[in-house]
């Protein structure tokens, strides 16, 4: 009889819920948060950590997602970035 049946079975890690940090998207030109729907999403595989400005804690991410959008107030185009894992 084997006595190796202890702890968590290998290869089955706990699935953590998806944690996406989205900073408030704001126009750099006029400060408005009113924007058009995102279009043209590009993803970049990129592993690293960043400091969450809200909590000051380090957050690990595995990809950077860029989304194009436009300010509804002044028409300034910009790209919003989110860090996802
Ligand atoms: Zn604007």
PDB file of the backbone (N, CA, C, O) and the ligand in Angstrom, with CONECT records:
HET     ZN  A 101       1
ATOM      1  N   UNK A   1       0.831  -1.200   0.000  1.00  0.00           N
ATOM      2  CA  UNK A   1       0.000   0.000   0.000  1.00  0.00           C
ATOM      3  C   UNK A   1       0.873   1.261   0.000  1.00  0.00           C
ATOM      4  O   UNK A   1       1.825   1.379   0.772  1.00  0.00           O
ATOM      5  N   UNK A   2       0.543   2.139  -0.834  1.00  0.00           N
ATOM      6  CA  UNK A   2       1.290   3.389  -0.914  1.00  0.00           C
ATOM      7  C   UNK A   2       0.767   4.388   0.104  1.00  0.00           C
ATOM      8  O   UNK A   2      -0.431   4.470   0.376  1.00  0.00           O
ATOM      9  N   UNK A   3       1.681   5.124   0.642  1.00  0.00           N
ATOM     10  CA  UNK A   3       1.277   6.150   1.601  1.00  0.00           C
ATOM     11  C   UNK A   3       1.519   7.541   1.024  1.00  0.00           C
ATOM     12  O   UNK A   3       1.675   8.512   1.764  1.00  0.00           O
ATOM     13  N   UNK A   4       1.548   7.629  -0.318  1.00  0.00           N
ATOM     14  CA  UNK A   4       1.853   8.919  -0.936  1.00  0.00           C
ATOM     15  C   UNK A   4       0.600   9.781  -1.133  1.00  0.00           C
ATOM     16  O   UNK A   4       0.672  10.897  -1.647  1.00  0.00           O
ATOM     17  N   UNK A   5      -0.528   9.246  -0.720  1.00  0.00           N
ATOM     18  CA  UNK A   5      -1.769  10.009  -0.913  1.00  0.00           C
ATOM     19  C   UNK A   5      -1.930  11.068   0.171  1.00  0.00           C
ATOM     20  O   UNK A   5      -2.755  10.946   1.077  1.00  0.00           O
ATOM     21  N   UNK A   6      -1.126  12.091   0.049  1.00  0.00           N
ATOM     22  CA  UNK A   6      -1.246  13.148   1.044  1.00  0.00           C
ATOM     23  C   UNK A   6      -1.295  14.509   0.352  1.00  0.00           C
ATOM     24  O   UNK A   6      -0.680  14.709  -0.695  1.00  0.00           O
ATOM     25  N   UNK A   7      -2.001  15.394   0.926  1.00  0.00           N
ATOM     26  CA  UNK A   7      -2.067  16.757   0.392  1.00  0.00           C
ATOM     27  C   UNK A   7      -2.861  16.833  -0.884  1.00  0.00           C
ATOM     28  O   UNK A   7      -3.645  15.941  -1.209  1.00  0.00           O
ATOM     29  N   UNK A   8      -2.643  17.920  -1.605  1.00  0.00           N
ATOM     30  CA  UNK A   8      -3.377  18.133  -2.845  1.00  0.00           C
ATOM     31  C   UNK A   8      -2.836  17.246  -3.958  1.00  0.00           C
ATOM     32  O   UNK A   8      -1.625  17.053  -4.058  1.00  0.00           O
ATOM     33  N   UNK A   9      -3.704  16.712  -4.785  1.00  0.00           N
ATOM     34  CA  UNK A   9      -3.214  15.922  -5.913  1.00  0.00           C
ATOM     35  C   UNK A   9      -2.416  16.807  -6.863  1.00  0.00           C
ATOM     36  O   UNK A   9      -2.772  17.966  -7.075  1.00  0.00           O
ATOM     37  N   UNK A  10      -1.340  16.270  -7.436  1.00  0.00           N
ATOM     38  CA  UNK A  10      -0.487  17.079  -8.308  1.00  0.00           C
ATOM     39  C   UNK A  10      -1.225  17.517  -9.575  1.00  0.00           C
ATOM     40  O   UNK A  10      -2.102  16.811 -10.072  1.00  0.00           O
ATOM     41  N   UNK A  11      -0.863  18.667 -10.075  1.00  0.00           N
ATOM     42  CA  UNK A  11      -1.435  19.141 -11.330  1.00  0.00           C
ATOM     43  C   UNK A  11      -2.799  19.763 -11.175  1.00  0.00           C
ATOM     44  O   UNK A  11      -3.440  20.128 -12.161  1.00  0.00           O
ATOM     45  N   UNK A  12      -3.243  19.885  -9.946  1.00  0.00           N
ATOM     46  CA  UNK A  12      -4.559  20.494  -9.755  1.00  0.00           C
ATOM     47  C   UNK A  12      -4.444  21.669  -8.809  1.00  0.00           C
ATOM     48  O   UNK A  12      -4.733  21.570  -7.617  1.00  0.00           O
ATOM     49  N   UNK A  13      -4.025  22.751  -9.359  1.00  0.00           N
ATOM     50  CA  UNK A  13      -3.894  23.937  -8.526  1.00  0.00           C
ATOM     51  C   UNK A  13      -5.239  24.637  -8.428  1.00  0.00           C
ATOM     52  O   UNK A  13      -6.113  24.491  -9.282  1.00  0.00           O
ATOM     53  N   UNK A  14      -5.363  25.368  -7.402  1.00  0.00           N
ATOM     54  CA  UNK A  14      -6.604  26.107  -7.216  1.00  0.00           C
ATOM     55  C   UNK A  14      -6.759  27.163  -8.309  1.00  0.00           C
ATOM     56  O   UNK A  14      -5.846  27.942  -8.584  1.00  0.00           O
ATOM     57  N   UNK A  15      -7.900  27.164  -8.900  1.00  0.00           N
ATOM     58  CA  UNK A  15      -8.149  28.159  -9.948  1.00  0.00           C
ATOM     59  C   UNK A  15      -8.540  29.474  -9.294  1.00  0.00           C
ATOM     60  O   UNK A  15      -9.596  29.608  -8.675  1.00  0.00           O
ATOM     61  N   UNK A  16      -7.643  30.436  -9.457  1.00  0.00           N
ATOM     62  CA  UNK A  16      -7.949  31.735  -8.871  1.00  0.00           C
ATOM     63  C   UNK A  16      -8.861  32.512  -9.801  1.00  0.00           C
ATOM     64  O   UNK A  16      -8.794  32.389 -11.024  1.00  0.00           O
ATOM     65  N   UNK A  17      -9.683  33.287  -9.206  1.00  0.00           N
ATOM     66  CA  UNK A  17     -10.597  34.067 -10.031  1.00  0.00           C
ATOM     67  C   UNK A  17      -9.832  35.131 -10.807  1.00  0.00           C
ATOM     68  O   UNK A  17      -8.786  35.617 -10.377  1.00  0.00           O
ATOM     69  N   UNK A  18     -10.372  35.464 -11.930  1.00  0.00           N
ATOM     70  CA  UNK A  18      -9.710  36.434 -12.796  1.00  0.00           C
ATOM     71  C   UNK A  18      -9.728  37.801 -12.131  1.00  0.00           C
ATOM     72  O   UNK A  18     -10.769  38.321 -11.729  1.00  0.00           O
ATOM     73  N   UNK A  19      -8.544  38.351 -12.037  1.00  0.00           N
ATOM     74  CA  UNK A  19      -8.400  39.624 -11.352  1.00  0.00           C
ATOM     75  C   UNK A  19      -7.861  40.649 -12.343  1.00  0.00           C
ATOM     76  O   UNK A  19      -6.674  40.645 -12.668  1.00  0.00           O
ATOM     77  N   UNK A  20      -8.697  41.484 -12.797  1.00  0.00           N
ATOM     78  CA  UNK A  20      -8.285  42.490 -13.772  1.00  0.00           C
ATOM     79  C   UNK A  20      -8.337  43.870 -13.138  1.00  0.00           C
ATOM     80  O   UNK A  20      -9.355  44.307 -12.603  1.00  0.00           O
ATOM     81  N   UNK A  21      -7.224  44.515 -13.222  1.00  0.00           N
ATOM     82  CA  UNK A  21      -7.175  45.866 -12.680  1.00  0.00           C
ATOM     83  C   UNK A  21      -7.467  46.864 -13.788  1.00  0.00           C
ATOM     84  O   UNK A  21      -6.729  46.953 -14.769  1.00  0.00           O
ATOM     85  N   UNK A  22      -8.505  47.583 -13.630  1.00  0.00           N
ATOM     86  CA  UNK A  22      -8.835  48.603 -14.620  1.00  0.00           C
ATOM     87  C   UNK A  22      -8.794  49.962 -13.958  1.00  0.00           C
ATOM     88  O   UNK A  22      -9.617  50.302 -13.109  1.00  0.00           O
ATOM     89  N   UNK A  23      -7.812  50.715 -14.378  1.00  0.00           N
ATOM     90  CA  UNK A  23      -7.752  52.065 -13.849  1.00  0.00           C
ATOM     91  C   UNK A  23      -8.800  52.908 -14.556  1.00  0.00           C
ATOM     92  O   UNK A  23      -9.165  52.655 -15.703  1.00  0.00           O
ATOM     93  N   UNK A  24      -9.252  53.878 -13.863  1.00  0.00           N
ATOM     94  CA  UNK A  24     -10.274  54.729 -14.430  1.00  0.00           C
ATOM     95  C   UNK A  24      -9.770  55.355 -15.723  1.00  0.00           C
ATOM     96  O   UNK A  24      -8.754  56.051 -15.757  1.00  0.00           O
ATOM     97  N   UNK A  25     -10.512  55.084 -16.770  1.00  0.00           N
ATOM     98  CA  UNK A  25     -10.121  55.589 -18.072  1.00  0.00           C
ATOM     99  C   UNK A  25     -10.551  57.050 -18.212  1.00  0.00           C
ATOM    100  O   UNK A  25     -11.731  57.388 -18.111  1.00  0.00           O
ATOM    101  N   UNK A  26      -9.572  57.883 -18.442  1.00  0.00           N
ATOM    102  CA  UNK A  26      -9.864  59.314 -18.463  1.00  0.00           C
ATOM    103  C   UNK A  26      -9.108  59.975 -19.610  1.00  0.00           C
ATOM    104  O   UNK A  26      -7.964  59.628 -19.907  1.00  0.00           O
ATOM    105  N   UNK A  27      -9.752  60.901 -20.225  1.00  0.00           N
ATOM    106  CA  UNK A  27      -9.121  61.613 -21.336  1.00  0.00           C
ATOM    107  C   UNK A  27      -7.976  62.480 -20.820  1.00  0.00           C
ATOM    108  O   UNK A  27      -8.133  63.223 -19.852  1.00  0.00           O
ATOM    109  N   UNK A  28      -6.818  62.373 -21.480  1.00  0.00           N
ATOM    110  CA  UNK A  28      -5.678  63.188 -21.057  1.00  0.00           C
ATOM    111  C   UNK A  28      -5.838  64.626 -21.504  1.00  0.00           C
ATOM    112  O   UNK A  28      -5.175  65.530 -20.995  1.00  0.00           O
ATOM    113  N   UNK A  29      -6.714  64.821 -22.448  1.00  0.00           N
ATOM    114  CA  UNK A  29      -6.871  66.158 -23.025  1.00  0.00           C
ATOM    115  C   UNK A  29      -7.836  67.021 -22.219  1.00  0.00           C
ATOM    116  O   UNK A  29      -7.535  68.164 -21.876  1.00  0.00           O
ATOM    117  N   UNK A  30      -9.010  66.443 -21.923  1.00  0.00           N
ATOM    118  CA  UNK A  30     -10.031  67.260 -21.255  1.00  0.00           C
ATOM    119  C   UNK A  30     -10.472  66.663 -19.922  1.00  0.00           C
ATOM    120  O   UNK A  30     -11.235  67.290 -19.187  1.00  0.00           O
ATOM    121  N   UNK A  31      -9.997  65.455 -19.602  1.00  0.00           N
ATOM    122  CA  UNK A  31     -10.308  64.874 -18.302  1.00  0.00           C
ATOM    123  C   UNK A  31     -11.623  64.139 -18.254  1.00  0.00           C
ATOM    124  O   UNK A  31     -11.997  63.613 -17.206  1.00  0.00           O
ATOM    125  N   UNK A  32     -12.340  64.089 -19.374  1.00  0.00           N
ATOM    126  CA  UNK A  32     -13.633  63.420 -19.383  1.00  0.00           C
ATOM    127  C   UNK A  32     -13.457  61.899 -19.338  1.00  0.00           C
ATOM    128  O   UNK A  32     -12.511  61.354 -19.906  1.00  0.00           O
ATOM    129  N   UNK A  33     -14.382  61.228 -18.655  1.00  0.00           N
ATOM    130  CA  UNK A  33     -14.349  59.772 -18.629  1.00  0.00           C
ATOM    131  C   UNK A  33     -15.339  59.182 -19.627  1.00  0.00           C
ATOM    132  O   UNK A  33     -15.489  57.964 -19.728  1.00  0.00           O
ATOM    133  N   UNK A  34     -16.000  60.049 -20.348  1.00  0.00           N
ATOM    134  CA  UNK A  34     -16.963  59.588 -21.339  1.00  0.00           C
ATOM    135  C   UNK A  34     -16.207  59.206 -22.602  1.00  0.00           C
ATOM    136  O   UNK A  34     -15.509  60.032 -23.190  1.00  0.00           O
ATOM    137  N   UNK A  35     -16.348  57.951 -23.016  1.00  0.00           N
ATOM    138  CA  UNK A  35     -15.578  57.489 -24.171  1.00  0.00           C
ATOM    139  C   UNK A  35     -16.425  56.571 -25.041  1.00  0.00           C
ATOM    140  O   UNK A  35     -17.459  56.051 -24.619  1.00  0.00           O
ATOM    141  N   UNK A  36     -15.957  56.393 -26.254  1.00  0.00           N
ATOM    142  CA  UNK A  36     -16.640  55.479 -27.170  1.00  0.00           C
ATOM    143  C   UNK A  36     -16.290  54.043 -26.789  1.00  0.00           C
ATOM    144  O   UNK A  36     -15.303  53.803 -26.092  1.00  0.00           O
ATOM    145  N   UNK A  37     -17.101  53.092 -27.247  1.00  0.00           N
ATOM    146  CA  UNK A  37     -16.780  51.693 -26.950  1.00  0.00           C
ATOM    147  C   UNK A  37     -15.405  51.307 -27.493  1.00  0.00           C
ATOM    148  O   UNK A  37     -14.948  51.832 -28.509  1.00  0.00           O
ATOM    149  N   UNK A  38     -14.768  50.385 -26.796  1.00  0.00           N
ATOM    150  CA  UNK A  38     -13.439  49.957 -27.217  1.00  0.00           C
ATOM    151  C   UNK A  38     -13.490  49.288 -28.583  1.00  0.00           C
ATOM    152  O   UNK A  38     -14.443  48.580 -28.909  1.00  0.00           O
ATOM    153  N   UNK A  39     -12.461  49.521 -29.364  1.00  0.00           N
ATOM    154  CA  UNK A  39     -12.345  48.854 -30.657  1.00  0.00           C
ATOM    155  C   UNK A  39     -10.879  48.506 -30.887  1.00  0.00           C
ATOM    156  O   UNK A  39      -9.978  49.229 -30.462  1.00  0.00           O
ATOM    157  N   UNK A  40     -10.663  47.409 -31.553  1.00  0.00           N
ATOM    158  CA  UNK A  40      -9.288  47.036 -31.866  1.00  0.00           C
ATOM    159  C   UNK A  40      -8.495  46.703 -30.628  1.00  0.00           C
ATOM    160  O   UNK A  40      -7.787  47.554 -30.091  1.00  0.00           O
ATOM    161  N   UNK A  41      -8.605  45.485 -30.174  1.00  0.00           N
ATOM    162  CA  UNK A  41      -7.895  45.062 -28.977  1.00  0.00           C
ATOM    163  C   UNK A  41      -6.631  44.311 -29.371  1.00  0.00           C
ATOM    164  O   UNK A  41      -6.669  43.397 -30.195  1.00  0.00           O
ATOM    165  N   UNK A  42      -5.533  44.700 -28.786  1.00  0.00           N
ATOM    166  CA  UNK A  42      -4.293  43.960 -29.015  1.00  0.00           C
ATOM    167  C   UNK A  42      -3.769  43.449 -27.686  1.00  0.00           C
ATOM    168  O   UNK A  42      -3.784  44.151 -26.675  1.00  0.00           O
ATOM    169  N   UNK A  43      -3.308  42.215 -27.716  1.00  0.00           N
ATOM    170  CA  UNK A  43      -2.773  41.612 -26.505  1.00  0.00           C
ATOM    171  C   UNK A  43      -1.289  41.341 -26.684  1.00  0.00           C
ATOM    172  O   UNK A  43      -0.831  40.934 -27.752  1.00  0.00           O
ATOM    173  N   UNK A  44      -0.567  41.574 -25.628  1.00  0.00           N
ATOM    174  CA  UNK A  44       0.867  41.326 -25.660  1.00  0.00           C
ATOM    175  C   UNK A  44       1.234  40.439 -24.475  1.00  0.00           C
ATOM    176  O   UNK A  44       0.997  40.781 -23.316  1.00  0.00           O
ATOM    177  N   UNK A  45       1.816  39.299 -24.799  1.00  0.00           N
ATOM    178  CA  UNK A  45       2.273  38.422 -23.728  1.00  0.00           C
ATOM    179  C   UNK A  45       3.435  39.097 -23.022  1.00  0.00           C
ATOM    180  O   UNK A  45       4.468  39.389 -23.626  1.00  0.00           O
ATOM    181  N   UNK A  46       3.253  39.333 -21.772  1.00  0.00           N
ATOM    182  CA  UNK A  46       4.283  40.058 -21.048  1.00  0.00           C
ATOM    183  C   UNK A  46       4.143  39.743 -19.566  1.00  0.00           C
ATOM    184  O   UNK A  46       3.165  40.132 -18.926  1.00  0.00           O
ATOM    185  N   UNK A  47       5.119  39.043 -19.035  1.00  0.00           N
ATOM    186  CA  UNK A  47       5.033  38.689 -17.629  1.00  0.00           C
ATOM    187  C   UNK A  47       5.758  39.712 -16.782  1.00  0.00           C
ATOM    188  O   UNK A  47       6.858  40.151 -17.117  1.00  0.00           O
ATOM    189  N   UNK A  48       5.147  40.076 -15.711  1.00  0.00           N
ATOM    190  CA  UNK A  48       5.795  41.029 -14.818  1.00  0.00           C
ATOM    191  C   UNK A  48       4.888  41.379 -13.670  1.00  0.00           C
ATOM    192  O   UNK A  48       3.834  40.775 -13.470  1.00  0.00           O
ATOM    193  N   UNK A  49       5.316  42.356 -12.932  1.00  0.00           N
ATOM    194  CA  UNK A  49       4.501  42.836 -11.834  1.00  0.00           C
ATOM    195  C   UNK A  49       4.406  44.341 -11.917  1.00  0.00           C
ATOM    196  O   UNK A  49       5.289  45.012 -12.451  1.00  0.00           O
ATOM    197  N   UNK A  50       3.341  44.847 -11.389  1.00  0.00           N
ATOM    198  CA  UNK A  50       3.176  46.291 -11.337  1.00  0.00           C
ATOM    199  C   UNK A  50       2.600  46.653  -9.983  1.00  0.00           C
ATOM    200  O   UNK A  50       2.019  45.815  -9.294  1.00  0.00           O
ATOM    201  N   UNK A  51       2.762  47.870  -9.623  1.00  0.00           N
ATOM    202  CA  UNK A  51       2.233  48.322  -8.344  1.00  0.00           C
ATOM    203  C   UNK A  51       0.863  48.949  -8.557  1.00  0.00           C
ATOM    204  O   UNK A  51       0.695  49.885  -9.340  1.00  0.00           O
ATOM    205  N   UNK A  52      -0.082  48.418  -7.856  1.00  0.00           N
ATOM    206  CA  UNK A  52      -1.431  48.956  -7.935  1.00  0.00           C
ATOM    207  C   UNK A  52      -1.462  50.316  -7.258  1.00  0.00           C
ATOM    208  O   UNK A  52      -1.217  50.411  -6.055  1.00  0.00           O
ATOM    209  N   UNK A  53      -1.758  51.363  -8.004  1.00  0.00           N
ATOM    210  CA  UNK A  53      -1.749  52.703  -7.411  1.00  0.00           C
ATOM    211  C   UNK A  53      -2.782  52.878  -6.312  1.00  0.00           C
ATOM    212  O   UNK A  53      -2.633  53.739  -5.445  1.00  0.00           O
ATOM    213  N   UNK A  54      -3.824  52.067  -6.345  1.00  0.00           N
ATOM    214  CA  UNK A  54      -4.886  52.210  -5.354  1.00  0.00           C
ATOM    215  C   UNK A  54      -4.488  51.592  -4.016  1.00  0.00           C
ATOM    216  O   UNK A  54      -4.745  52.164  -2.956  1.00  0.00           O
ATOM    217  N   UNK A  55      -3.857  50.416  -4.076  1.00  0.00           N
ATOM    218  CA  UNK A  55      -3.553  49.714  -2.829  1.00  0.00           C
ATOM    219  C   UNK A  55      -2.065  49.705  -2.506  1.00  0.00           C
ATOM    220  O   UNK A  55      -1.669  49.438  -1.371  1.00  0.00           O
ATOM    221  N   UNK A  56      -1.233  50.000  -3.524  1.00  0.00           N
ATOM    222  CA  UNK A  56       0.202  49.984  -3.292  1.00  0.00           C
ATOM    223  C   UNK A  56       0.796  48.591  -3.272  1.00  0.00           C
ATOM    224  O   UNK A  56       1.975  48.411  -2.966  1.00  0.00           O
ATOM    225  N   UNK A  57      -0.033  47.598  -3.603  1.00  0.00           N
ATOM    226  CA  UNK A  57       0.447  46.221  -3.590  1.00  0.00           C
ATOM    227  C   UNK A  57       0.907  45.812  -4.974  1.00  0.00           C
ATOM    228  O   UNK A  57       0.460  46.352  -5.985  1.00  0.00           O
ATOM    229  N   UNK A  58       1.807  44.847  -4.994  1.00  0.00           N
ATOM    230  CA  UNK A  58       2.312  44.367  -6.272  1.00  0.00           C
ATOM    231  C   UNK A  58       1.340  43.369  -6.870  1.00  0.00           C
ATOM    232  O   UNK A  58       0.839  42.473  -6.191  1.00  0.00           O
ATOM    233  N   UNK A  59       1.087  43.546  -8.149  1.00  0.00           N
ATOM    234  CA  UNK A  59       0.181  42.658  -8.845  1.00  0.00           C
ATOM    235  C   UNK A  59       0.940  42.009  -9.992  1.00  0.00           C
ATOM    236  O   UNK A  59       1.608  42.682 -10.778  1.00  0.00           O
ATOM    237  N   UNK A  60       0.827  40.704 -10.071  1.00  0.00           N
ATOM    238  CA  UNK A  60       1.467  39.994 -11.173  1.00  0.00           C
ATOM    239  C   UNK A  60       0.534  39.958 -12.374  1.00  0.00           C
ATOM    240  O   UNK A  60      -0.677  39.789 -12.234  1.00  0.00           O
ATOM    241  N   UNK A  61       1.117  40.119 -13.547  1.00  0.00           N
ATOM    242  CA  UNK A  61       0.308  40.004 -14.753  1.00  0.00           C
ATOM    243  C   UNK A  61       1.063  39.197 -15.788  1.00  0.00           C
ATOM    244  O   UNK A  61       2.286  39.080 -15.726  1.00  0.00           O
ATOM    245  N   UNK A  62       0.338  38.644 -16.732  1.00  0.00           N
ATOM    246  CA  UNK A  62       0.968  37.836 -17.775  1.00  0.00           C
ATOM    247  C   UNK A  62       0.735  38.411 -19.164  1.00  0.00           C
ATOM    248  O   UNK A  62       1.329  37.966 -20.146  1.00  0.00           O
ATOM    249  N   UNK A  63      -0.135  39.403 -19.228  1.00  0.00           N
ATOM    250  CA  UNK A  63      -0.319  40.029 -20.533  1.00  0.00           C
ATOM    251  C   UNK A  63      -0.830  41.447 -20.379  1.00  0.00           C
ATOM    252  O   UNK A  63      -1.482  41.805 -19.398  1.00  0.00           O
ATOM    253  N   UNK A  64      -0.511  42.225 -21.375  1.00  0.00           N
ATOM    254  CA  UNK A  64      -0.992  43.602 -21.417  1.00  0.00           C
ATOM    255  C   UNK A  64      -1.997  43.703 -22.550  1.00  0.00           C
ATOM    256  O   UNK A  64      -1.702  43.328 -23.684  1.00  0.00           O
ATOM    257  N   UNK A  65      -3.161  44.200 -22.249  1.00  0.00           N
ATOM    258  CA  UNK A  65      -4.198  44.344 -23.257  1.00  0.00           C
ATOM    259  C   UNK A  65      -4.399  45.828 -23.551  1.00  0.00           C
ATOM    260  O   UNK A  65      -4.626  46.639 -22.653  1.00  0.00           O
ATOM    261  N   UNK A  66      -4.309  46.148 -24.816  1.00  0.00           N
ATOM    262  CA  UNK A  66      -4.504  47.548 -25.212  1.00  0.00           C
ATOM    263  C   UNK A  66      -5.792  47.665 -26.002  1.00  0.00           C
ATOM    264  O   UNK A  66      -6.070  46.864 -26.894  1.00  0.00           O
ATOM    265  N   UNK A  67      -6.566  48.670 -25.661  1.00  0.00           N
ATOM    266  CA  UNK A  67      -7.837  48.875 -26.353  1.00  0.00           C
ATOM    267  C   UNK A  67      -7.915  50.321 -26.840  1.00  0.00           C
ATOM    268  O   UNK A  67      -7.617  51.267 -26.111  1.00  0.00           O
ATOM    269  N   UNK A  68      -8.315  50.448 -28.065  1.00  0.00           N
ATOM    270  CA  UNK A  68      -8.427  51.794 -28.626  1.00  0.00           C
ATOM    271  C   UNK A  68      -9.797  52.366 -28.313  1.00  0.00           C
ATOM    272  O   UNK A  68     -10.816  51.681 -28.399  1.00  0.00           O
ATOM    273  N   UNK A  69      -9.795  53.599 -27.960  1.00  0.00           N
ATOM    274  CA  UNK A  69     -11.056  54.280 -27.682  1.00  0.00           C
ATOM    275  C   UNK A  69     -10.905  55.760 -28.008  1.00  0.00           C
ATOM    276  O   UNK A  69      -9.814  56.236 -28.324  1.00  0.00           O
ATOM    277  N   UNK A  70     -11.995  56.458 -27.925  1.00  0.00           N
ATOM    278  CA  UNK A  70     -12.015  57.868 -28.300  1.00  0.00           C
ATOM    279  C   UNK A  70     -12.801  58.645 -27.245  1.00  0.00           C
ATOM    280  O   UNK A  70     -13.827  58.173 -26.756  1.00  0.00           O
ATOM    281  N   UNK A  71     -12.327  59.806 -26.908  1.00  0.00           N
ATOM    282  CA  UNK A  71     -13.054  60.654 -25.967  1.00  0.00           C
ATOM    283  C   UNK A  71     -14.302  61.202 -26.648  1.00  0.00           C
ATOM    284  O   UNK A  71     -14.247  61.725 -27.761  1.00  0.00           O
ATOM    285  N   UNK A  72     -15.415  61.069 -25.957  1.00  0.00           N
ATOM    286  CA  UNK A  72     -16.665  61.553 -26.538  1.00  0.00           C
ATOM    287  C   UNK A  72     -16.768  63.072 -26.440  1.00  0.00           C
ATOM    288  O   UNK A  72     -17.452  63.713 -27.238  1.00  0.00           O
ATOM    289  N   UNK A  73     -16.099  63.620 -25.481  1.00  0.00           N
ATOM    290  CA  UNK A  73     -16.229  65.060 -25.248  1.00  0.00           C
ATOM    291  C   UNK A  73     -15.425  65.869 -26.260  1.00  0.00           C
ATOM    292  O   UNK A  73     -15.923  66.856 -26.801  1.00  0.00           O
ATOM    293  N   UNK A  74     -14.174  65.452 -26.521  1.00  0.00           N
ATOM    294  CA  UNK A  74     -13.329  66.274 -27.385  1.00  0.00           C
ATOM    295  C   UNK A  74     -12.795  65.501 -28.592  1.00  0.00           C
ATOM    296  O   UNK A  74     -12.173  66.084 -29.480  1.00  0.00           O
ATOM    297  N   UNK A  75     -13.037  64.189 -28.622  1.00  0.00           N
ATOM    298  CA  UNK A  75     -12.630  63.409 -29.788  1.00  0.00           C
ATOM    299  C   UNK A  75     -11.193  62.943 -29.746  1.00  0.00           C
ATOM    300  O   UNK A  75     -10.700  62.384 -30.726  1.00  0.00           O
ATOM    301  N   UNK A  76     -10.515  63.156 -28.651  1.00  0.00           N
ATOM    302  CA  UNK A  76      -9.123  62.723 -28.498  1.00  0.00           C
ATOM    303  C   UNK A  76      -9.045  61.200 -28.469  1.00  0.00           C
ATOM    304  O   UNK A  76      -9.683  60.550 -27.641  1.00  0.00           O
ATOM    305  N   UNK A  77      -8.258  60.641 -29.382  1.00  0.00           N
ATOM    306  CA  UNK A  77      -8.092  59.190 -29.400  1.00  0.00           C
ATOM    307  C   UNK A  77      -7.031  58.781 -28.395  1.00  0.00           C
ATOM    308  O   UNK A  77      -6.051  59.494 -28.178  1.00  0.00           O
ATOM    309  N   UNK A  78      -7.236  57.639 -27.795  1.00  0.00           N
ATOM    310  CA  UNK A  78      -6.246  57.150 -26.839  1.00  0.00           C
ATOM    311  C   UNK A  78      -6.311  55.640 -26.771  1.00  0.00           C
ATOM    312  O   UNK A  78      -7.228  55.011 -27.300  1.00  0.00           O
ATOM    313  N   UNK A  79      -5.325  55.077 -26.113  1.00  0.00           N
ATOM    314  CA  UNK A  79      -5.284  53.623 -25.940  1.00  0.00           C
ATOM    315  C   UNK A  79      -5.257  53.326 -24.454  1.00  0.00           C
ATOM    316  O   UNK A  79      -4.361  53.761 -23.731  1.00  0.00           O
ATOM    317  N   UNK A  80      -6.250  52.580 -24.017  1.00  0.00           N
ATOM    318  CA  UNK A  80      -6.306  52.185 -22.611  1.00  0.00           C
ATOM    319  C   UNK A  80      -5.600  50.852 -22.443  1.00  0.00           C
ATOM    320  O   UNK A  80      -5.757  49.941 -23.257  1.00  0.00           O
ATOM    321  N   UNK A  81      -4.839  50.752 -21.403  1.00  0.00           N
ATOM    322  CA  UNK A  81      -4.127  49.505 -21.130  1.00  0.00           C
ATOM    323  C   UNK A  81      -4.658  48.852 -19.871  1.00  0.00           C
ATOM    324  O   UNK A  81      -4.921  49.518 -18.869  1.00  0.00           O
ATOM    325  N   UNK A  82      -4.811  47.549 -19.934  1.00  0.00           N
ATOM    326  CA  UNK A  82      -5.111  46.810 -18.715  1.00  0.00           C
ATOM    327  C   UNK A  82      -4.106  45.671 -18.601  1.00  0.00           C
ATOM    328  O   UNK A  82      -3.607  45.154 -19.601  1.00  0.00           O
ATOM    329  N   UNK A  83      -3.826  45.298 -17.374  1.00  0.00           N
ATOM    330  CA  UNK A  83      -2.888  44.225 -17.112  1.00  0.00           C
ATOM    331  C   UNK A  83      -3.680  43.036 -16.604  1.00  0.00           C
ATOM    332  O   UNK A  83      -4.388  43.130 -15.601  1.00  0.00           O
ATOM    333  N   UNK A  84      -3.556  41.915 -17.303  1.00  0.00           N
ATOM    334  CA  UNK A  84      -4.386  40.772 -16.956  1.00  0.00           C
ATOM    335  C   UNK A  84      -3.522  39.551 -16.723  1.00  0.00           C
ATOM    336  O   UNK A  84      -2.364  39.478 -17.133  1.00  0.00           O
ATOM    337  N   UNK A  85      -4.140  38.592 -16.044  1.00  0.00           N
ATOM    338  CA  UNK A  85      -3.425  37.335 -15.823  1.00  0.00           C
ATOM    339  C   UNK A  85      -4.303  36.154 -16.125  1.00  0.00           C
ATOM    340  O   UNK A  85      -3.866  35.010 -15.995  1.00  0.00           O
TER     341      UNK A  85
HETATM  342 ZN    ZN A 101     -11.434  64.602 -24.106  1.00  0.00          ZN
END
